[in-house]
Amino acid sequence: MKLLSVNLGRPRPVTYTSQPDGLTGIDKRPAEGPVRVAAPGPKGVGASGLAGDAVCETRHHGGDDQAVYAFAREELDEWERELGRSLANGCFGENLTTAGLDVSGALIGERWLIGSGVVLEVTSGRIPCNTFQGHLGERGWVKRFTRKGATGAYLRVIEPGEIRAGDPVEIVHRPDHGVTAALQFRAVTTERELLPRLLAAGDALHPEALEKARKYAAEHRG
């Protein structure tokens, strides 16, 4: 298991974002050399956990619980076959393109050691937005991505440091609750009856998903 690339985005103007200034950092490209990773601060204030990476829409993106976004190269390859087009590392807006790692199947609270000391913790799957659809240029992309449910994973930074392409990835902690990023995604999007199952992940879960799960469980108790 390793990083194939560490991807950074620069702000650029587009016509398909809801951001008032029309800027987005979703078009991420592989970086040369090491990249500093650290917790960026709370959502709405903090942006990306990677130095030099732009998150322009901080109402819904970025912050400590969405500091880093990872996507598996294997899943990009599968999308290449389905879409009949080439998909470069970073084109899904992911910061980390991985090899040999089941990213969508990662457990909430699972911890990855990257390189010599960076530790990241899985918090949730990625919910697609219209900016993602506009960036890819695929009609009906939000529904198609949602239906497939291979979401990749958002991560928070537990131990900061530097990472680079080629760094090994080791799973150093794997909870036993069975709540994966993909399951969390299904629960908050298309299968709300799954929400109570998310409670097993506890505080490792993204706070917004945890709140939804608690509210649903309270409303449907008994």
Backbone bond lengths (Angstrom), bond angles and torsions (degrees), N, CA, C in turn:
res aa  C-N    CA-C-N  psi(-1)  N-CA   C-N-CA  omega(-1)  CA-C   N-CA-C  phi
1 M - - - 1.454 - - 1.526 108.78 -
2 K 1.321 115.40 132.58 1.461 118.55 -177.60 1.521 111.26 -158.49
3 L 1.344 114.96 169.06 1.450 121.69 172.12 1.523 109.28 -87.05
4 L 1.306 116.54 124.85 1.464 119.81 172.51 1.515 110.49 -80.98
5 S 1.334 116.01 -36.05 1.464 119.83 178.70 1.516 109.92 -157.10
6 V 1.325 115.02 154.35 1.459 123.57 170.70 1.521 105.32 -113.44
7 N 1.338 116.75 121.02 1.464 120.63 -167.05 1.530 111.82 -114.40
8 L 1.314 115.71 134.70 1.461 122.70 -179.02 1.525 110.09 -123.05
9 G 1.336 115.69 146.13 1.459 120.83 177.93 1.517 111.38 -115.21
10 R 1.318 115.16 144.90 1.463 121.39 174.03 1.524 108.74 -106.56
11 P 1.324 118.35 147.31 1.471 118.95 178.68 1.529 110.54 -63.89
12 R 1.314 115.74 133.50 1.461 119.07 174.72 1.520 109.50 -145.98
13 P 1.322 117.65 148.12 1.466 121.05 -177.85 1.526 111.70 -77.15
14 V 1.327 115.93 137.47 1.460 122.46 177.25 1.529 108.44 -140.28
15 T 1.314 115.86 169.66 1.464 120.38 -179.93 1.517 112.85 -98.17
16 Y 1.344 117.86 -5.21 1.459 120.23 -169.68 1.525 114.65 -112.20
17 T 1.316 118.77 14.44 1.455 120.21 178.15 1.524 110.71 -104.46
18 S 1.342 116.25 151.74 1.460 121.04 175.86 1.521 111.93 -87.54
19 Q 1.316 116.36 -3.04 1.458 120.93 178.17 1.530 109.34 -62.04
20 P 1.336 118.44 128.06 1.462 120.95 -174.87 1.532 114.75 -54.32
21 D 1.333 117.74 -35.31 1.464 119.04 -179.27 1.526 112.70 -86.38
22 G 1.349 116.40 -0.47 1.462 120.27 175.84 1.512 115.00 74.66
23 L 1.332 117.34 15.65 1.460 121.05 -177.56 1.523 111.13 -102.84
24 T 1.322 116.35 148.59 1.456 122.06 173.85 1.524 109.89 -144.41
25 G 1.337 115.45 151.52 1.461 121.09 175.69 1.514 111.84 -112.89
26 I 1.344 117.27 20.40 1.467 120.27 -174.22 1.523 112.79 -70.05
27 D 1.309 117.96 -23.75 1.471 121.16 -178.55 1.520 109.19 -80.81
28 K 1.323 116.22 87.94 1.462 120.75 -173.71 1.525 111.14 -99.06
29 R 1.323 115.30 141.22 1.464 122.11 -177.28 1.529 109.91 -125.10
30 P 1.342 116.51 147.92 1.471 119.72 179.48 1.525 112.55 -57.49
31 A 1.323 114.96 135.85 1.463 121.24 179.89 1.519 110.41 -93.38
32 E 1.298 115.24 149.85 1.457 121.05 173.06 1.528 108.49 -94.63
33 G 1.329 115.76 136.42 1.454 119.65 177.46 1.516 112.73 79.68
34 P 1.330 116.74 -177.16 1.461 121.58 -175.25 1.528 111.70 -73.12
35 V 1.334 115.61 152.42 1.463 122.87 177.33 1.527 107.91 -127.70
36 R 1.303 116.21 131.70 1.459 121.87 179.15 1.520 109.98 -76.43
37 V 1.350 116.44 134.12 1.455 123.12 178.64 1.524 108.71 -121.43
38 A 1.331 116.46 130.63 1.460 121.39 179.32 1.520 108.90 -157.56
39 A 1.337 116.46 158.68 1.464 120.62 177.34 1.528 108.83 -64.01
40 P 1.350 117.81 129.21 1.463 119.92 -173.61 1.518 115.31 -87.91
41 G 1.346 117.82 -12.52 1.452 120.36 -175.20 1.520 110.88 112.55
42 P 1.322 117.58 172.97 1.470 121.24 -174.36 1.529 112.44 -62.08
43 K 1.330 114.91 154.07 1.459 120.83 176.39 1.523 109.88 -59.26
44 G 1.313 115.29 140.03 1.456 120.63 -176.44 1.506 112.77 93.73
45 V 1.341 114.80 -20.55 1.472 121.24 177.59 1.526 109.09 -119.03
46 G 1.335 115.43 -54.89 1.453 120.26 178.17 1.517 111.11 -78.35
47 A 1.313 115.97 154.73 1.466 121.03 -179.38 1.527 108.87 -115.09
48 S 1.328 117.21 -115.45 1.461 120.92 -178.64 1.519 111.24 -84.75
49 G 1.328 114.96 152.74 1.457 120.10 175.04 1.508 113.22 -84.20
50 L 1.329 117.56 -3.84 1.464 121.83 -178.73 1.520 110.26 -106.36
51 A 1.320 116.76 128.11 1.455 121.05 178.15 1.526 109.96 -61.53
52 G 1.333 115.55 131.51 1.452 120.27 178.29 1.508 115.00 88.37
53 D 1.347 116.46 2.26 1.465 120.51 -179.20 1.516 109.64 -104.09
54 A 1.322 116.89 133.17 1.460 121.47 -177.30 1.523 111.64 -94.06
55 V 1.328 115.68 132.16 1.457 123.26 165.44 1.522 105.28 -123.72
56 C 1.319 116.47 108.30 1.466 120.69 -173.34 1.522 112.63 -89.20
57 E 1.323 117.16 -31.58 1.458 122.77 -178.52 1.527 109.07 -100.64
58 T 1.343 116.08 85.19 1.462 120.33 -174.56 1.526 113.16 -84.37
59 R 1.342 117.74 -2.84 1.471 118.92 174.58 1.523 110.56 -68.16
60 H 1.316 117.09 -34.96 1.458 121.17 -174.46 1.528 113.60 -121.69
61 H 1.312 117.39 -9.10 1.464 120.81 -175.63 1.527 110.60 -129.49
62 G 1.320 114.98 159.11 1.450 120.33 176.84 1.516 113.24 77.27
63 G 1.319 115.31 -172.95 1.457 121.30 -175.88 1.519 111.60 93.03
64 D 1.317 116.39 169.87 1.460 121.68 -172.97 1.524 114.07 -56.64
65 D 1.339 117.32 -35.96 1.467 120.08 -175.30 1.524 113.00 -89.16
66 Q 1.324 116.97 -4.13 1.459 123.23 174.26 1.524 108.36 -135.18
67 A 1.320 115.26 44.02 1.460 120.58 -173.43 1.519 112.52 -71.47
68 V 1.334 116.13 -32.91 1.467 122.18 -175.55 1.527 107.84 -137.85
69 Y 1.331 116.35 138.54 1.457 120.23 175.95 1.519 109.28 -118.17
70 A 1.336 115.84 128.65 1.466 121.79 -177.97 1.523 110.37 -117.69
71 F 1.322 115.71 144.93 1.467 121.34 176.90 1.518 107.94 -143.21
72 A 1.325 115.84 142.01 1.462 121.23 -175.97 1.525 111.31 -82.15
73 R 1.326 116.34 135.82 1.458 120.82 175.67 1.527 110.79 -60.06
74 E 1.328 116.62 -33.14 1.450 120.17 179.20 1.529 111.99 -61.46
75 E 1.332 116.09 -36.23 1.461 119.76 178.42 1.522 111.04 -75.58
76 L 1.324 117.16 -34.45 1.465 119.63 172.84 1.526 110.79 -61.56
77 D 1.336 115.50 -40.69 1.475 119.54 178.72 1.524 110.94 -62.27
78 E 1.333 116.35 -39.20 1.458 119.79 178.66 1.528 111.06 -65.32
79 W 1.328 115.83 -40.58 1.469 119.27 176.71 1.534 110.64 -65.85
80 E 1.311 117.51 -35.95 1.465 119.72 176.12 1.520 111.03 -56.07
81 R 1.323 116.14 -45.11 1.462 120.15 -179.95 1.528 111.51 -65.59
82 E 1.331 116.51 -39.96 1.461 119.80 -178.62 1.529 112.09 -71.09
83 L 1.319 116.58 -39.61 1.459 120.61 -175.70 1.520 112.91 -88.70
84 G 1.339 116.62 -17.23 1.456 119.95 -179.45 1.515 113.38 68.45
85 R 1.331 116.13 37.01 1.467 120.72 -179.55 1.523 109.30 -150.26
86 S 1.310 116.07 160.15 1.457 121.60 178.98 1.526 110.14 -79.34
87 L 1.323 116.30 140.05 1.459 122.54 178.70 1.527 108.38 -127.86
88 A 1.307 115.92 110.56 1.464 121.19 -177.85 1.520 111.03 -76.79
89 N 1.321 116.73 155.74 1.460 121.04 172.50 1.523 109.48 -54.42
90 G 1.326 116.32 131.37 1.460 121.54 179.66 1.512 114.36 94.22
91 C 1.325 118.14 -9.57 1.463 119.70 -173.16 1.523 112.95 -72.14
92 F 1.324 118.61 -16.17 1.460 121.02 174.63 1.535 110.55 -90.20
93 G 1.316 116.28 8.97 1.458 120.61 -178.48 1.508 112.95 81.35
94 E 1.336 116.21 13.45 1.467 118.96 -177.85 1.530 111.39 -81.86
95 N 1.322 114.63 143.36 1.466 121.13 174.99 1.513 111.97 -78.45
96 L 1.335 115.98 -35.70 1.454 121.38 -178.02 1.519 109.39 -121.08
97 T 1.311 116.61 122.61 1.460 120.82 170.71 1.518 106.24 -103.70
98 T 1.330 115.89 120.11 1.459 121.08 -171.40 1.520 112.00 -108.22
99 A 1.327 115.68 162.79 1.459 123.00 173.15 1.519 108.46 -130.25
100 G 1.341 116.32 135.15 1.453 121.25 176.01 1.509 115.40 79.41
101 L 1.330 117.61 12.29 1.463 121.80 -175.18 1.529 109.30 -124.25
102 D 1.318 116.86 129.24 1.463 121.53 177.62 1.523 108.08 -82.11
103 V 1.321 116.19 88.16 1.463 120.43 -172.01 1.527 111.55 -72.15
104 S 1.325 117.69 -48.62 1.465 119.78 179.94 1.530 111.35 -66.16
105 G 1.307 116.50 -26.57 1.463 121.45 178.41 1.517 113.57 -90.19
106 A 1.327 117.44 5.84 1.459 120.69 178.26 1.526 109.72 -68.33
107 L 1.316 116.37 144.52 1.457 121.09 -179.46 1.518 111.36 -81.86
108 I 1.323 115.92 142.99 1.462 120.06 172.93 1.536 107.98 -60.01
109 G 1.317 115.78 127.41 1.461 120.40 -176.46 1.515 113.82 92.84
110 E 1.327 116.49 -7.66 1.472 120.58 175.11 1.524 109.10 -63.59
111 R 1.326 116.67 138.72 1.462 120.48 -178.21 1.522 111.05 -115.97
112 W 1.325 114.11 136.32 1.459 121.71 179.31 1.526 109.99 -113.22
113 L 1.315 115.86 130.49 1.462 121.72 170.11 1.525 107.04 -95.29
114 I 1.322 115.80 121.19 1.464 121.13 -178.32 1.521 108.92 -115.42
115 G 1.326 115.57 127.78 1.457 119.47 -179.45 1.515 110.83 65.35
116 S 1.322 115.66 -136.07 1.461 119.87 -173.00 1.517 114.35 -93.43
117 G 1.346 118.55 -7.08 1.462 115.18 -177.53 1.515 117.32 -174.70
118 V 1.324 119.83 -5.77 1.457 120.54 179.26 1.529 109.09 -76.29
119 V 1.330 116.43 130.80 1.459 121.60 177.57 1.525 108.52 -121.63
120 L 1.335 115.22 126.10 1.459 122.27 178.08 1.522 109.14 -119.03
121 E 1.341 115.86 151.92 1.465 121.41 -178.55 1.525 110.09 -126.60
122 V 1.325 116.29 130.38 1.463 122.39 -178.90 1.528 110.29 -70.00
123 T 1.351 115.96 132.63 1.468 120.90 -178.92 1.519 114.07 -117.70
124 S 1.341 117.81 -30.71 1.465 119.79 -173.65 1.520 110.25 -174.27
125 G 1.333 114.59 170.44 1.449 120.92 169.25 1.523 110.03 -86.66
126 R 1.318 116.56 174.08 1.462 123.00 -178.26 1.530 110.28 -100.58
127 I 1.328 116.37 126.22 1.458 121.40 176.21 1.527 108.20 -91.65
128 P 1.329 118.42 124.28 1.462 120.41 -176.49 1.529 111.91 -71.99
129 C 1.314 115.78 152.30 1.459 121.32 -178.59 1.529 109.53 -131.58
130 N 1.330 116.13 173.72 1.459 120.63 -178.95 1.523 112.58 -65.66
131 T 1.336 116.66 -28.52 1.463 119.19 176.46 1.522 110.42 -64.67
132 F 1.327 116.61 -40.49 1.460 122.20 176.39 1.535 109.85 -60.72
133 Q 1.319 115.96 -45.08 1.462 120.34 179.52 1.525 111.37 -63.60
134 G 1.332 116.55 -44.27 1.453 119.66 179.05 1.508 112.74 -64.56
135 H 1.329 115.82 -37.98 1.465 120.83 179.29 1.520 111.13 -63.82
136 L 1.327 116.92 -43.22 1.468 120.28 -179.60 1.523 112.62 -76.17
137 G 1.335 115.58 -28.35 1.455 118.86 -179.05 1.514 113.96 72.31
138 E 1.332 116.61 26.89 1.456 121.78 179.87 1.528 109.26 -107.71
139 R 1.330 116.49 120.79 1.458 121.15 -179.78 1.532 109.66 -63.55
140 G 1.337 115.63 135.49 1.457 120.68 179.95 1.511 114.19 68.41
141 W 1.323 117.15 22.39 1.456 120.70 -173.38 1.527 113.31 -63.64
142 V 1.336 117.66 -40.42 1.470 119.75 -178.57 1.518 110.33 -58.32
143 K 1.328 117.59 -46.88 1.465 120.90 179.42 1.520 111.34 -66.34
144 R 1.316 116.86 -38.87 1.462 120.12 -177.79 1.528 111.03 -67.97
145 F 1.321 116.74 -44.59 1.464 121.40 178.48 1.530 110.15 -63.29
146 T 1.333 116.03 -41.23 1.464 120.72 179.72 1.521 110.88 -64.35
147 R 1.306 116.80 -42.99 1.466 121.15 -178.89 1.529 111.43 -62.54
148 K 1.329 116.42 -38.78 1.466 119.91 179.79 1.528 111.29 -69.78
149 G 1.329 117.10 -40.15 1.462 120.86 174.09 1.514 115.97 75.40
150 A 1.343 117.11 10.72 1.474 120.94 174.78 1.519 106.92 -92.09
151 T 1.318 115.94 90.36 1.458 121.69 -162.27 1.533 115.32 -92.59
152 G 1.330 117.14 -14.02 1.455 117.77 -165.31 1.524 108.77 72.04
153 A 1.316 117.74 -168.13 1.470 119.87 -176.21 1.518 111.24 -145.62
154 Y 1.323 114.25 139.03 1.462 121.45 167.72 1.518 108.18 -87.01
155 L 1.340 115.03 148.66 1.456 120.85 -179.14 1.516 110.77 -137.20
156 R 1.350 115.50 149.60 1.463 121.26 170.78 1.521 108.75 -101.75
157 V 1.314 116.32 158.71 1.465 121.99 -177.67 1.529 109.10 -93.27
158 I 1.333 116.03 118.64 1.465 121.61 177.41 1.529 110.47 -94.46
159 E 1.319 115.87 -45.41 1.465 121.68 176.48 1.529 107.66 -127.45
160 P 1.340 117.45 117.57 1.465 120.46 -178.75 1.519 112.09 -76.43
161 G 1.312 115.25 170.68 1.463 121.17 178.03 1.508 110.58 158.20
162 E 1.320 116.48 -158.10 1.455 121.94 -178.55 1.523 110.94 -114.23
163 I 1.322 115.19 142.57 1.458 121.51 175.87 1.518 109.03 -131.80
164 R 1.326 115.77 162.15 1.460 120.82 178.62 1.521 109.50 -155.97
165 A 1.319 115.51 163.27 1.462 120.77 176.64 1.526 109.70 -55.79
166 G 1.333 115.72 138.29 1.457 121.15 -179.68 1.508 114.11 94.75
167 D 1.334 118.01 -12.12 1.462 120.22 179.28 1.530 110.58 -62.92
168 P 1.334 116.99 139.25 1.469 119.14 174.59 1.519 110.94 -71.82
169 V 1.326 115.82 150.93 1.468 122.83 175.02 1.516 107.96 -118.89
170 E 1.316 116.09 127.43 1.468 121.43 178.82 1.521 109.18 -124.49
171 I 1.310 116.83 132.37 1.461 120.66 174.72 1.528 107.31 -81.40
172 V 1.321 116.21 112.64 1.470 120.38 -175.11 1.527 112.53 -103.22
173 H 1.313 117.10 -11.13 1.472 120.27 174.92 1.518 108.13 -150.85
174 R 1.322 116.16 130.43 1.465 121.54 -179.94 1.522 108.59 -135.67
175 P 1.336 118.02 108.31 1.469 120.82 -179.13 1.529 111.49 -63.14
176 D 1.327 116.17 167.33 1.466 120.38 -177.15 1.528 112.76 -108.79
177 H 1.363 117.59 16.87 1.459 119.39 -175.64 1.529 114.01 -84.91
178 G 1.312 119.35 -18.69 1.454 121.77 177.38 1.516 116.04 81.07
179 V 1.328 118.25 7.20 1.466 121.31 -179.99 1.524 109.02 -89.18
180 T 1.320 116.24 106.40 1.456 121.24 -178.50 1.526 111.47 -92.84
181 A 1.324 115.76 167.50 1.467 120.67 174.95 1.520 110.46 -59.49
182 A 1.335 116.79 -39.40 1.463 120.74 179.64 1.528 111.46 -66.39
183 L 1.333 117.53 -40.12 1.460 120.84 177.71 1.521 110.46 -65.10
184 Q 1.322 116.75 -44.03 1.465 120.55 178.00 1.524 110.30 -58.13
185 F 1.321 116.78 -42.71 1.460 121.74 179.46 1.527 110.92 -60.55
186 R 1.312 117.24 -48.02 1.470 120.97 179.92 1.522 110.98 -61.15
187 A 1.332 116.19 -39.07 1.460 120.43 -177.41 1.528 112.23 -65.73
188 V 1.318 117.62 -37.77 1.474 119.73 -176.84 1.521 112.65 -90.89
189 T 1.340 117.42 -2.88 1.465 119.56 -179.06 1.523 111.62 -118.30
190 T 1.314 118.31 -74.12 1.465 121.95 -168.68 1.522 115.31 -105.22
191 E 1.337 118.72 -15.49 1.467 121.03 -175.33 1.526 109.93 -133.65
192 R 1.328 115.21 70.80 1.460 120.42 -173.52 1.524 113.31 -63.66
193 E 1.327 116.82 -20.04 1.463 119.28 177.28 1.529 111.79 -64.97
194 L 1.333 116.66 -13.72 1.464 120.80 177.44 1.532 112.70 -83.47
195 L 1.326 117.42 -9.67 1.463 120.36 -174.23 1.532 114.13 -53.66
196 P 1.325 120.09 -43.56 1.472 118.03 -179.91 1.526 113.60 -59.14
197 R 1.320 117.87 -27.00 1.465 120.33 179.45 1.530 111.37 -66.05
198 L 1.325 116.47 -24.38 1.463 119.61 -178.96 1.519 112.35 -68.18
199 L 1.311 117.01 -23.43 1.463 120.16 -176.74 1.516 112.49 -60.32
200 A 1.324 117.11 -23.65 1.467 120.33 179.33 1.518 112.01 -63.82
201 A 1.338 116.74 -23.27 1.468 120.17 -179.78 1.518 112.49 -79.95
202 G 1.321 117.78 -14.90 1.459 121.86 175.72 1.514 114.24 59.78
203 D 1.319 115.72 -144.65 1.461 121.55 -174.33 1.522 114.13 -71.16
204 A 1.327 117.30 -8.81 1.465 118.89 175.23 1.522 110.99 -69.72
205 L 1.333 116.80 -23.27 1.454 122.48 -179.87 1.525 110.56 -68.94
206 H 1.328 115.92 148.31 1.460 120.55 174.11 1.532 108.52 -52.31
207 P 1.342 119.34 131.93 1.471 121.17 -174.46 1.522 114.31 -55.35
208 E 1.325 117.86 -35.46 1.463 119.82 -179.50 1.530 110.99 -67.44
209 A 1.326 116.74 -40.28 1.463 120.36 177.82 1.522 110.73 -68.72
210 L 1.326 116.51 -38.29 1.460 120.12 178.92 1.527 110.79 -63.25
211 E 1.320 116.59 -40.36 1.468 120.60 178.21 1.530 110.88 -63.62
212 K 1.330 116.69 -42.86 1.468 120.39 178.38 1.519 110.91 -62.00
213 A 1.333 115.89 -42.15 1.458 119.92 -178.83 1.531 110.94 -65.02
214 R 1.317 116.85 -42.90 1.465 120.36 179.76 1.527 111.36 -65.36
215 K 1.321 116.67 -40.98 1.454 120.75 179.97 1.524 111.10 -65.10
216 Y 1.326 116.25 -44.65 1.467 120.08 -179.70 1.531 110.62 -63.89
217 A 1.331 115.52 -44.45 1.469 119.68 -179.35 1.516 111.50 -61.78
218 A 1.342 116.81 -39.01 1.465 120.62 179.09 1.520 111.05 -67.02
219 E 1.327 117.13 -39.88 1.460 121.68 -177.54 1.516 112.16 -71.69
220 H 1.348 116.82 -26.17 1.459 120.59 -175.55 1.530 112.76 -112.00
221 R 1.318 115.82 16.04 1.469 119.69 179.79 1.530 109.32 -64.63
222 G 1.336 114.07 131.64 1.450 119.82 178.26 1.521 112.20 81.93
